[in-house]
Amino acid sequence: TAMPIILEMIDNFIGFASYDVEPLGIVGKMGLEQSLNKILTGKDGKVQYQQTVTGSVLPGTTTVYKEAENGDNVVLTLDFNLQETVESVMKKTMEDNNAQKAWCCVMEVETGEILAWASYPTFDQNHPTEIPSYTDNVSEMSFEPGSVMKSITYATAIDTGVFPENTTFRAGEFNYKYDAATGKIVRTISEVDGYPTIRDALGHD
């Protein structure tokens, strides 16, 4: 028989829920369990009945004033096989590079569906008291966007119909200074003291 495969690195993403004395029920504590708590939580019903001293309900005494309602289902777009592959490759990459943190997200471009989501360090949902990090690196970790902004810039240009298709552009370099009279940054022909020339990556043209 095949052994069940346990996906490990989405625990920060899924989160967990536990019993809470206020409001006397299961409440999401982190991850999707917390952010979607209102959707996942059902509504209590109201039933009145009479019972004996031993706890047995007397026949014919039960009145249902309000039916209980189940919470809504939430279906993720994660692809099981792809998720398994991402987690195994990421785990090996971390071990090979002695990394302390790692994250990966795979998206289907045409639909925007998230097919795989992995973040490490993570935790065992069976033991949510042993959590090395409460940060889901994919969605919550702060980092400099850098070249990520290039794709957003291109997408915006295409979406607004101003993308200069099939044209070339020379990055070159440019100089600038602060114009106190207008309160704006303006371009200059040559470098101004205190305002270094802006060039392409590694100083190349």
C-alpha positions in Angstrom: 0.0 0.0 0.0 1.2 3.5 -0.7 2.1 5.7 2.2 0.1 8.9 2.5 2.1 12.0 1.5 1.9 14.9 3.9 2.5 18.4 2.5 4.6 20.2 5.1 5.4 23.7 3.9 1.9 25.2 3.6 1.2 25.1 7.3 1.9 28.8 7.8 -0.3 29.5 4.8 -3.2 27.3 6.0 -2.7 28.1 9.6 -4.7 26.4 12.3 -7.8 26.8 14.4 -8.3 25.9 18.1 -11.0 26.2 20.8 -11.3 29.6 22.4 -13.2 30.4 25.6 -14.3 33.6 23.9 -16.6 33.2 21.9 -16.8 29.6 23.1 -15.9 27.8 19.9 -13.3 26.9 17.3 -11.5 30.0 16.1 -8.8 30.5 13.4 -5.6 31.5 14.9 -3.3 32.2 11.9 -3.1 31.8 8.1 -6.2 31.2 6.0 -8.0 29.7 9.1 -7.8 33.2 10.7 -8.4 35.4 7.6 -11.3 33.3 6.4 -12.7 32.6 9.9 -16.0 34.3 9.2 -16.6 32.3 6.1 -15.5 28.9 7.6 -17.4 29.4 10.9 -21.0 28.0 11.0 -23.9 29.4 13.0 -25.3 27.8 16.1 -28.9 26.6 16.1 -31.4 26.7 19.0 -33.2 23.6 20.3 -35.3 23.3 23.4 -36.2 20.0 25.1 -36.9 18.3 28.4 -34.7 15.6 29.9 -34.6 13.2 32.8 -32.1 13.4 35.6 -30.0 10.9 33.8 -29.8 13.1 30.7 -32.2 11.2 28.4 -34.3 13.5 26.2 -38.0 12.9 26.8 -39.9 12.0 23.6 -42.1 14.6 22.1 -40.5 17.5 24.0 -37.9 18.6 21.4 -38.6 21.9 19.6 -36.2 23.3 17.0 -36.3 27.1 17.0 -33.4 27.6 14.7 -31.5 25.2 12.5 -27.7 25.2 12.8 -25.8 26.3 9.7 -22.5 24.9 8.6 -19.7 27.2 7.6 -18.9 27.6 3.9 -16.3 25.4 2.1 -13.1 27.0 0.8 -11.5 25.2 -2.1 -7.8 26.1 -2.9 -6.4 25.9 -6.4 -3.2 24.1 -5.2 -2.1 21.3 -7.4 -1.2 18.3 -5.2 1.6 16.9 -7.4 3.1 20.3 -8.2 3.0 21.2 -4.5 4.8 18.0 -3.6 7.5 18.7 -6.2 8.0 22.3 -5.0 8.3 21.2 -1.4 10.8 18.4 -2.1 13.0 20.6 -4.4 12.9 23.5 -1.9 13.9 21.2 1.0 16.9 19.9 -1.0 17.9 23.4 -2.1 17.8 24.5 1.5 19.9 21.6 2.7 22.4 22.1 -0.2 22.8 25.8 0.5 22.5 25.6 4.3 19.7 28.2 4.0 17.6 29.5 7.0 14.6 30.6 5.0 13.0 29.8 1.7 9.8 30.4 -0.1 8.2 29.6 -3.5 5.0 30.4 -5.2 3.8 29.0 -8.6 1.0 30.8 -10.4 -0.8 29.9 -13.6 -0.4 33.1 -15.6 -3.6 32.8 -17.7 -5.9 32.5 -14.7 -3.9 33.8 -11.7 -4.6 30.5 -9.8 -2.0 29.6 -7.3 -0.8 26.1 -8.0 1.9 25.7 -5.4 2.8 27.6 -2.2 5.7 26.8 0.1 7.3 28.6 3.0 10.1 27.5 5.4 10.6 27.4 8.3 7.1 25.9 9.0 5.5 23.8 11.7 3.5 20.6 12.3 -0.2 21.5 12.5 -0.6 18.6 15.0 1.7 20.5 17.4 0.9 24.2 16.8 2.6 25.2 20.0 6.0 24.6 18.4 6.0 27.3 15.8 9.5 28.6 14.7 8.1 31.5 12.8 4.7 33.0 12.5 5.6 34.7 9.2 4.5 33.2 5.9 7.4 34.2 3.8 5.5 34.2 0.5 2.8 36.7 1.6 4.2 38.4 4.7 8.0 38.7 4.5 9.3 42.2 3.7 11.9 42.4 1.0 13.1 44.9 -1.6 11.0 44.5 -4.7 13.8 45.1 -7.2 13.2 43.5 -10.6 9.8 42.3 -9.5 8.6 45.8 -10.3 9.7 45.4 -13.9 7.0 42.9 -14.7 4.4 45.1 -13.0 5.6 48.1 -15.0 5.4 46.1 -18.3 1.9 44.7 -17.4 0.6 48.2 -16.6 2.0 49.6 -19.9 0.4 46.7 -21.9 -2.9 47.0 -19.9 -3.2 50.7 -20.6 -2.3 50.4 -24.3 0.9 52.4 -24.2 3.5 49.6 -24.5 5.9 50.6 -27.3 5.9 47.2 -29.0 8.8 46.4 -31.4 10.7 49.5 -30.5 14.1 49.8 -28.8 15.2 52.1 -26.0 18.7 53.0 -24.9 18.9 53.2 -21.1 22.2 55.1 -21.2 22.6 57.4 -18.1 21.1 60.6 -16.8 21.9 63.3 -14.3 19.5 65.2 -12.1 19.2 67.7 -9.3 16.6 69.1 -7.0 15.1 72.4 -8.2 14.2 74.4 -5.1 12.2 76.9 -7.1 9.7 74.3 -8.3 10.2 71.7 -5.7 10.8 69.0 -8.3 13.6 66.7 -9.5 14.9 67.9 -12.9 17.3 66.4 -15.4 20.7 68.1 -16.1 23.2 67.8 -18.9 26.1 66.9 -16.6 26.6 65.6 -13.1 25.9 68.0 -10.2 27.8 67.8 -6.9 25.9 65.7 -4.5 23.7 64.1 -7.1 25.4 61.0 -8.6 24.8 59.9 -12.2 22.2 57.2 -12.5 23.3 54.3 -14.7 22.1 50.9 -15.7 23.0 47.8 -13.6 26.7 47.4 -12.8 27.3 50.7 -14.5 26.8 49.4 -18.0 25.0 51.2 -20.8 
